[in-house]
Amino acid sequence: MIQIALVILPVFLLIFLGWVLRRRAFPGEAFWAPAERLTYFLLFPVLLATTLARADFSELAVLPMAAAIVAAILVMTAALLLARPCLGLDGPGFTSLFQGAVRMNTYIGLAVTFGVAGEAGLAAAAVAVAAIVPLVNLLCVAMLARYGTAAQPTLGGVARQIATNPLILGCAAGGLLNLTGLGLPPVLGEVMQILARAALPLGLLCVGAALDLRAARAAGRPVLVSSVLKLAVLPALTWAGCWALGVEGTAAFVAVLFNGLPTATSAYVLARQMGGDATLMASLITAQTLLAMLTLPVVLAPLAP
């Protein structure tokens, strides 16, 4: 557990640095939104593409790992739908609790994976991203369409949102380069690797800049429920799926890690756009990000490769 904590601590120190920099208005308020867009639309897709293009999947249980991740998320979804009448939340509040229980912060996940398992871990992480991102986007949009207060999206609109997701496109490009045996092209591949090295530090700074401690202090029962489900129950379900499917080593570590991550900051934008409870979502994001610093070492210690 101490070894995992020592890997995770620098990740959260970078997040804290991002929070401090924004509160000190450095390098300026206008910096953060473009920086997050640069990270999300360019740097992280390039990181995933370069990782997958060079990955060796011969010793990685790709399909069982993905199945364990997906099964845990679907079980969580079914349980929340069944429990919705008992939660005491209106429709928008339920959508935010749901997003908090199933979404994951890719920036933190990739940084922790690289710190613990290096390049081999990043290959497994890219598979986890490819499994989780389309599924949780589809589920969250469906929940907001059903229980939110904004206009209902069309099926085609949801499909386009998933198909054009930059993380999915990065995984698809890297997977294609790997399957065809082309790998990273000369010159362009070097440029991609340089860009990829900027993804993790800038992404973590942006996570910190987005935290709202005032919202976290106003957290109530829904934040506690969603945090327990996301940071403890979902990784436990994932571990059970890995055990049942015979997933071990780095693959099991990454599967449990990604389903045990705090929820994504992009959940706030989706809640605001589609009629969710954006205030509750802001509280969830901040509270889970802070709590994850304590929960991740406990959850991951038995699985460290």
Secondary structure, DSSP 8 states (H G I E B T S, - for coil): -HHHHHHHHHHHHHHHHHHHHHHTT-S-HHHHHHHHHHIIIIIHHHHHHHHHHH---TT--HHHHHHHHHHHHHHHHHHHHHHGGGS---HHHHHHHHHHHH---HHHHHHHHHHHHHHHHHHHHHHHHHHHHHHHHHHHHHHHHHHSSS----HHHHHHHHHT-HHHHHHHHHHHHHHTT--S-TTHHHHHHHHHHHHHHHHHHHHHHT--HHHHHT--HHHHHHHHIIIIIHHHHHHHHHHHHT--HHHHHHHHHHHTS---THHHHHHHHTT--HHHHHHHHHHHHHHHHHHHHHHHGGG--
